[in-house]
């Protein structure tokens, strides 16, 4: 599963609906995966059982988690949480 800020649930790129999507995983993300690869290409890698898919998915998910923790940390320091 792929974590995306714009979606309520993680993306399952095995689903056929991603086969033609030329947008990045997350348009607001600046990770290596989102800057260079479309959902359609990642869908292809996933369906083809390419190990590269897991590397690219991990790069994106780690960036997503890092960004989320930075936002939470800032909210704590600002007294919001």
C-alpha positions in Angstrom: 0.0 0.0 0.0 1.1 3.5 -0.7 0.4 6.4 1.7 -0.9 9.6 0.1 -2.0 12.8 1.8 -4.7 13.5 -0.7 -6.4 10.2 -0.2 -8.4 8.9 2.8 -7.0 5.4 2.5 -3.7 4.0 1.2 -3.5 3.4 -2.6 -3.6 -0.2 -3.9 -1.7 0.2 -7.1 -2.6 -3.4 -8.2 -6.1 -2.1 -9.1 -6.8 -1.6 -12.8 -7.9 2.0 -12.4 -4.3 3.1 -12.0 -3.3 1.6 -15.3 -3.8 4.9 -17.2 -3.2 7.5 -14.5 -0.3 9.7 -15.6 -0.2 11.7 -12.4 2.4 11.1 -9.6 1.4 9.1 -6.5 0.9 12.4 -4.6 1.0 15.7 -6.5 2.1 17.5 -3.4 5.0 15.2 -2.6 8.6 16.0 -3.6 10.1 12.6 -3.2 12.2 10.9 -5.9 9.3 8.5 -6.8 6.7 11.2 -7.2 9.0 13.5 -9.2 9.9 10.9 -11.7 7.2 8.2 -12.0 3.5 8.1 -12.8 0.9 5.9 -11.1 0.5 4.0 -14.3 4.2 3.1 -14.4 4.2 2.1 -10.7 1.0 0.0 -11.4 2.9 -1.8 -14.2 5.9 -2.5 -11.9 3.6 -3.8 -9.2 1.6 -6.0 -11.5 4.8 -7.4 -13.1 6.2 -8.2 -9.6 9.2 -6.0 -10.2 11.4 -5.5 -7.0 11.9 -1.9 -8.2 8.3 -1.2 -7.2 9.0 -2.0 -3.6 12.0 0.3 -3.6 10.1 3.2 -5.1 7.1 2.6 -2.8 9.4 2.6 0.2 11.1 5.8 -0.8 7.7 7.5 -1.1 6.3 6.0 2.1 9.4 7.0 4.1 9.1 10.6 2.8 5.4 10.7 3.6 6.1 9.4 7.2 8.9 11.9 7.7 6.8 14.8 6.6 3.9 13.7 8.8 6.2 13.5 11.8 7.6 16.9 11.1 4.1 18.4 11.0 3.2 16.7 14.3 6.4 17.8 16.0 5.7 21.4 14.9 2.2 21.2 16.3 3.5 19.9 19.6 6.1 22.7 19.8 3.4 25.3 18.9 1.1 24.0 21.6 -1.6 23.0 19.1 -1.6 19.3 20.1 
